[in-house]
Amino acid sequence: MKALVLSTNNYRSFPSRKQRFARHLAEREYDVLYVEAPVTWLAAVHANQWRKLCAWRAGTKDQGGHLWTVSPAPWLPFFKKSEKIADRDAHSYFRFLHHLPGDWTSEIGVVVTYLPFVPETLRLLGAPVIYDCVDDHSAYPGLIDRATVNRLEQRTAKLSSAVIATNETIGAKFSAFEEKLSLIQNGVDYELFAQPSLAWLNTLKTLPRQHKFLYVGAMREWFDTETLGTLAAAFPDFTIDCYGGASSEVSDKLSAHPNVVFKGTLPQPEIAKSAGQYDLALIPFRNSPLTAGVDPLKFYEYASAGLPVVASMIQALGAFSEESVMLAATPDEYINAVRSMLTADSLEARKRRIESSKRFDWSYRLAEFDRVLDSLPVMHP
């Protein structure tokens, strides 16, 4: 039996939620096609985007273990501004999938979609659908009309057999579909982050000051450069190591602070080896509808490494104790929260955070996903 995962991200070495769910379907003996993020013809105006624009010509790639990936053919632009264009793109998207070798549009056991823009594709596929909503798609910047995206998303939810949201903020968008709504938070590879941190902590009698803060993740328009710059100035003897891809706008704005170091992208296991040896971890996001609704993967990784966390006003993090995370709305609040966290931290607090983070392991999230999958009105392998 086949499964399609319609993603908003490309398949890469970093094991995202989308890839974990796709791999789990393969482990359940589905033949899984992971369809990567769509690209529009507007990419043609940038010479460095031509490779991405033509990636669909490579066809499907066997990733092993009953999992294949494919890049879709380019879409028309403005699908986030016009439902007519979105529906036309959805028909093109279906035709692309239909003509792929492997007969991927027949005998489909389930479609897991992260795209709220293609309800017409879902209708044409005619299979049970799980819509896994991990972001407020209407809050992204760019060529977008919020009302159009919300209408497309409601159509997607109506067609779906089940809807998953990562937190209550996202879940509130689907109040009309409460009977098929489940909340499944993000998770963490607990052992990957906990083991090296505990191994280091167990060599210590007191917690030493390392004079370094940690950030892991993409740094784009949602990243709060003002707050990070203020922290860099307030703690000049601390290095702030930033792992992940940074836009030129972000790096340019922080170039005046030599203690902000952009370390580039590292494989997750490499980050996990040393994450626990930082003094504190940061989640500095600009306050916006987009960031208010996120359920940041990085929080679960930080917590499993035992780190105290200071974050922006992210609603999903308000459920955790102040020993784990303190929320701050302004740069001055960030400074005060960082000082409080540094003062209160200890070996015992680190070990408590690590122990309490066991419940975030992906194995529990996958068990919740299985309950949703098994509730669909079809037979499963």
Wavefront OBJ file of the C-alpha trace (Angstrom):
o trace
v 0.000 0.000 0.000
v 1.228 3.509 -0.827
v 1.499 6.691 1.225
v 2.164 10.202 -0.029
v 3.750 12.884 2.164
v 3.187 16.330 0.625
v 5.818 18.451 2.334
v 6.760 22.101 2.630
v 10.418 21.144 3.059
v 13.000 19.332 0.990
v 14.278 15.989 2.194
v 17.629 16.426 3.887
v 19.913 14.898 6.485
v 18.248 16.864 9.302
v 15.461 14.604 10.614
v 12.481 16.966 10.666
v 9.021 16.049 11.948
v 7.895 15.557 8.353
v 10.713 13.147 7.599
v 10.194 11.253 10.848
v 6.520 10.696 10.084
v 7.422 9.659 6.522
v 10.011 7.181 7.787
v 7.547 5.843 10.311
v 5.032 5.138 7.562
v 7.748 3.216 5.717
v 8.456 1.243 8.891
v 4.768 0.349 8.906
v 5.327 -1.191 5.465
v 3.872 1.533 3.316
v 5.704 2.448 0.122
v 6.191 6.151 0.823
v 6.683 8.992 -1.639
v 7.957 12.148 0.069
v 7.121 15.089 -2.220
v 9.457 17.988 -1.570
v 8.591 21.682 -1.318
v 7.065 23.257 -4.425
v 8.869 26.041 -6.274
v 7.209 28.591 -8.582
v 8.315 29.899 -11.969
v 9.336 33.151 -10.261
v 12.534 31.340 -9.335
v 13.573 31.756 -12.979
v 14.506 35.402 -12.328
v 17.351 34.254 -10.071
v 20.184 32.446 -11.838
v 21.143 30.560 -8.663
v 17.625 29.055 -8.500
v 17.710 27.315 -11.888
v 18.959 24.074 -10.382
v 16.051 24.038 -7.938
v 13.637 24.949 -10.720
v 14.764 21.960 -12.801
v 15.077 19.442 -9.942
v 11.811 17.743 -10.910
v 13.438 16.405 -14.075
v 15.519 13.992 -11.967
v 12.398 11.997 -11.098
v 12.059 9.898 -7.977
v 15.046 9.031 -5.797
v 15.178 5.840 -3.771
v 16.135 6.731 -0.170
v 16.023 3.103 0.923
v 13.649 1.336 3.292
v 10.473 1.776 1.208
v 10.936 5.563 0.939
v 11.308 7.630 -2.229
v 11.584 11.384 -2.721
v 10.702 13.654 -5.623
v 10.765 17.375 -6.404
v 7.496 18.579 -7.984
v 7.285 20.425 -11.289
v 7.178 24.236 -10.889
v 3.931 25.942 -9.936
v 2.418 29.191 -11.107
v 3.170 32.034 -8.676
v 0.544 33.909 -6.650
v -1.224 30.723 -5.495
v -1.291 32.263 -1.995
v -3.163 35.280 -3.351
v -5.738 33.639 -5.643
v -7.788 30.498 -5.081
v -8.209 30.088 -8.836
v -4.441 29.962 -9.304
v -4.097 27.658 -6.301
v -6.653 25.262 -7.787
v -4.916 25.376 -11.162
v -1.600 24.596 -9.455
v -3.323 21.775 -7.577
v -4.468 20.182 -10.833
v -0.936 20.484 -12.267
v 0.457 19.010 -9.044
v -1.894 16.026 -9.342
v -0.987 15.455 -12.994
v 2.704 15.499 -12.101
v 2.150 12.865 -9.391
v -0.123 10.833 -11.654
v 2.484 10.549 -14.410
v 5.374 9.539 -12.159
v 6.718 6.020 -12.683
v 5.428 3.767 -9.949
v 1.711 4.490 -10.248
v 1.771 6.633 -7.112
v -1.809 7.876 -7.415
v -3.448 4.455 -7.129
v -3.890 2.188 -4.105
v -3.049 5.032 -1.728
v -3.534 4.119 1.909
v -3.013 7.635 3.251
v -1.919 11.108 2.218
v -0.151 13.151 4.902
v -0.110 16.761 3.782
v 1.698 19.770 5.169
v 0.461 21.925 2.294
v -2.804 23.777 2.943
v -2.834 25.177 -0.609
v -3.915 22.149 -2.688
v -7.311 20.859 -1.572
v -8.073 20.063 -5.233
v -5.087 17.682 -5.333
v -6.431 15.906 -2.269
v -9.878 15.612 -3.842
v -8.435 14.128 -7.018
v -6.269 11.649 -5.109
v -9.395 10.348 -3.373
v -7.523 8.810 -0.443
v -7.786 9.308 3.322
v -5.937 12.494 4.283
v -4.140 13.596 7.441
v -3.459 17.327 7.493
v -0.539 17.914 9.873
v -0.487 21.653 10.541
v 2.757 22.826 12.120
v 2.611 26.553 11.249
v 0.193 29.404 10.699
v 0.670 29.502 6.926
v -1.345 32.703 6.582
v 1.190 34.582 8.739
v 4.185 34.153 6.434
v 5.462 37.230 4.570
v 5.691 37.567 0.800
v 3.171 37.232 -2.031
v 0.290 36.251 0.175
v -3.288 37.123 0.988
v -4.126 35.921 4.487
v -7.816 35.377 3.771
v -7.044 33.314 0.657
v -4.652 31.032 2.538
v -7.149 30.583 5.361
v -9.913 29.635 2.916
v -7.670 27.077 1.213
v -6.689 25.664 4.583
v -10.311 25.312 5.696
v -11.068 23.453 2.446
v -8.091 21.195 3.162
v -9.294 20.510 6.699
v -12.818 19.746 5.445
v -11.463 17.165 2.967
v -9.182 15.575 5.554
v -10.100 12.511 7.569
v -7.944 13.807 10.432
v -6.313 17.110 11.346
v -3.253 17.375 13.580
v -2.009 20.598 15.179
v 1.233 21.040 17.090
v -0.341 23.180 19.834
v -3.579 24.774 20.995
v -2.837 28.074 19.228
v -2.703 26.305 15.873
v -5.537 23.990 16.860
v -7.874 26.948 17.468
v -7.947 27.515 13.697
v -9.825 24.232 13.304
v -12.646 24.690 15.809
v -15.147 23.696 13.101
v -13.435 20.287 12.837
v -13.004 19.510 16.515
v -14.246 15.935 16.107
v -11.253 15.045 13.911
v -8.620 17.279 15.536
v -5.641 15.923 17.512
v -2.780 17.794 19.165
v 0.669 16.256 18.665
v 3.580 18.417 19.777
v 7.034 18.292 18.289
v 9.581 15.997 19.874
v 13.225 15.129 20.221
v 15.646 12.257 19.824
v 16.024 12.177 23.591
v 19.003 9.849 23.897
v 20.938 11.769 21.254
v 20.887 14.966 23.337
v 20.619 13.569 26.867
v 23.462 11.056 26.844
v 26.409 13.371 26.062
v 25.062 16.005 28.434
v 24.690 13.555 31.294
v 28.128 12.086 30.586
v 29.639 15.581 30.966
v 27.578 16.540 34.026
v 28.542 13.329 35.805
v 32.217 14.372 35.670
v 31.481 17.589 37.590
v 31.004 18.554 41.248
v 29.822 22.086 40.467
v 28.517 23.631 37.264
v 31.259 25.700 35.604
v 30.579 28.901 33.677
v 31.430 28.352 30.018
v 30.707 31.926 28.849
v 28.773 30.840 25.806
v 25.133 30.870 24.699
v 23.552 28.626 22.059
v 21.082 29.137 19.227
v 20.217 26.406 16.716
v 17.957 26.955 13.714
v 17.313 29.034 10.641
v 17.753 32.792 10.956
v 15.470 34.655 8.600
v 12.762 37.315 8.773
v 11.341 35.920 12.030
v 14.689 36.117 13.857
v 14.947 38.961 16.402
v 18.260 40.606 15.555
v 17.565 43.566 17.857
v 17.221 41.337 20.895
v 20.268 39.251 20.033
v 22.327 42.385 19.461
v 21.218 43.766 22.821
v 22.193 40.511 24.534
v 25.572 40.522 22.797
v 26.229 44.039 24.082
v 24.994 43.245 27.599
v 27.139 40.094 27.866
v 30.336 41.006 25.980
v 32.362 38.234 27.639
v 29.910 35.585 26.385
v 30.070 34.115 22.897
v 26.721 33.537 21.198
v 27.129 30.568 18.853
v 24.471 30.435 16.132
v 24.115 27.180 14.201
v 22.032 27.150 11.034
v 21.504 29.102 7.853
v 21.401 32.886 8.299
v 20.033 35.344 5.764
v 22.355 38.184 4.728
v 19.979 40.627 6.429
v 20.421 38.857 9.769
v 24.208 38.504 9.517
v 24.640 42.104 8.349
v 22.611 43.509 11.252
v 24.669 41.547 13.776
v 28.065 42.134 12.189
v 28.857 44.878 14.729
v 28.887 42.287 17.531
v 32.057 40.175 17.364
v 30.779 37.810 20.047
v 27.907 36.689 17.783
v 29.426 33.818 15.803
v 27.646 32.224 12.844
v 28.813 28.611 12.875
v 26.949 27.419 9.786
v 24.912 24.234 9.561
v 26.091 21.098 11.348
v 24.530 17.623 11.440
v 22.270 17.197 14.440
v 24.515 14.552 16.121
v 27.444 16.992 16.036
v 25.402 19.712 17.732
v 24.093 17.239 20.311
v 27.625 16.261 21.369
v 28.375 19.699 22.806
v 24.958 21.303 23.334
v 24.878 20.522 27.045
v 28.121 22.403 27.657
v 26.597 25.820 26.949
v 25.484 28.105 29.752
v 22.089 28.828 28.239
v 20.061 28.474 25.044
v 18.082 31.142 23.212
v 14.965 31.317 21.036
v 14.895 34.999 19.965
v 11.946 35.353 17.595
v 10.179 38.531 16.617
v 6.708 38.774 18.097
v 4.258 38.053 15.275
v 1.297 35.774 14.467
v 3.768 33.383 12.827
v 6.051 32.972 15.840
v 3.218 33.061 18.389
v 1.912 29.787 16.967
v 5.137 27.826 16.550
v 6.102 24.768 18.582
v 9.894 25.052 18.288
v 11.774 21.793 17.871
v 14.837 23.467 19.308
v 13.193 23.860 22.736
v 12.864 20.090 23.128
v 16.478 19.623 22.063
v 17.723 22.284 24.469
v 15.695 20.803 27.331
v 16.921 17.262 26.656
v 20.476 18.597 26.856
v 19.627 20.098 30.264
v 19.954 23.720 29.194
v 17.987 26.610 30.671
v 16.164 28.474 27.896
v 15.166 32.093 27.367
v 12.622 32.566 24.589
v 10.310 35.097 23.032
v 6.595 35.123 23.831
v 5.853 31.794 22.164
v 2.494 30.617 23.422
v 3.270 26.888 23.320
v 6.202 27.401 25.721
v 4.023 29.055 28.344
v 3.007 25.597 29.580
v 6.506 24.809 30.876
v 8.022 25.763 34.242
v 10.351 28.732 34.638
v 13.121 26.313 35.603
v 12.969 25.107 31.992
v 12.162 28.294 30.076
v 11.577 31.974 30.771
v 9.670 34.094 28.246
v 10.613 37.676 27.438
v 8.786 40.302 25.391
v 11.479 42.997 25.127
v 15.295 43.127 24.930
v 15.470 44.357 28.537
v 13.279 41.455 29.668
v 15.627 39.119 27.810
v 18.622 40.507 29.682
v 16.883 40.087 33.051
v 15.703 36.575 32.176
v 19.198 35.515 31.095
v 20.656 36.806 34.352
v 17.992 34.995 36.389
v 18.534 31.742 34.537
v 22.305 31.895 34.896
v 22.017 32.587 38.643
v 19.520 29.786 39.294
v 21.189 27.106 37.180
v 22.906 24.153 38.827
v 23.963 20.567 38.258
v 20.762 19.396 39.929
v 18.585 21.657 37.756
v 20.303 20.367 34.621
v 19.647 16.765 35.582
v 16.014 17.521 36.428
v 15.496 19.085 32.996
v 17.049 16.085 31.287
v 14.963 13.612 33.279
v 11.699 15.479 32.698
v 12.418 15.663 28.943
v 12.036 11.910 28.449
v 8.356 12.519 27.740
v 9.290 14.588 24.665
v 10.918 11.655 22.860
v 9.714 11.080 19.306
v 8.634 7.552 20.218
v 5.700 9.016 22.168
v 4.772 11.383 19.328
v 4.868 8.520 16.830
v 2.568 6.491 19.077
v 0.110 9.411 18.999
v 0.463 9.587 15.212
v -0.275 5.851 15.037
v -3.557 6.398 16.908
v -4.573 8.984 14.306
v -3.453 6.753 11.447
v -5.317 3.752 12.801
v -8.513 5.767 13.140
v -8.720 6.397 9.392
v -11.571 4.671 7.573
v -9.356 2.212 5.677
v -7.441 -1.010 6.238
v -3.724 -0.634 6.977
v -0.839 -3.030 6.476
l 1 2 3 4 5 6 7 8 9 10 11 12 13 14 15 16 17 18 19 20 21 22 23 24 25 26 27 28 29 30 31 32 33 34 35 36 37 38 39 40 41 42 43 44 45 46 47 48 49 50 51 52 53 54 55 56 57 58 59 60 61 62 63 64 65 66 67 68 69 70 71 72 73 74 75 76 77 78 79 80 81 82 83 84 85 86 87 88 89 90 91 92 93 94 95 96 97 98 99 100 101 102 103 104 105 106 107 108 109 110 111 112 113 114 115 116 117 118 119 120 121 122 123 124 125 126 127 128 129 130 131 132 133 134 135 136 137 138 139 140 141 142 143 144 145 146 147 148 149 150 151 152 153 154 155 156 157 158 159 160 161 162 163 164 165 166 167 168 169 170 171 172 173 174 175 176 177 178 179 180 181 182 183 184 185 186 187 188 189 190 191 192 193 194 195 196 197 198 199 200 201 202 203 204 205 206 207 208 209 210 211 212 213 214 215 216 217 218 219 220 221 222 223 224 225 226 227 228 229 230 231 232 233 234 235 236 237 238 239 240 241 242 243 244 245 246 247 248 249 250 251 252 253 254 255 256 257 258 259 260 261 262 263 264 265 266 267 268 269 270 271 272 273 274 275 276 277 278 279 280 281 282 283 284 285 286 287 288 289 290 291 292 293 294 295 296 297 298 299 300 301 302 303 304 305 306 307 308 309 310 311 312 313 314 315 316 317 318 319 320 321 322 323 324 325 326 327 328 329 330 331 332 333 334 335 336 337 338 339 340 341 342 343 344 345 346 347 348 349 350 351 352 353 354 355 356 357 358 359 360 361 362 363 364 365 366 367 368 369 370 371 372 373 374 375 376 377 378 379 380 381
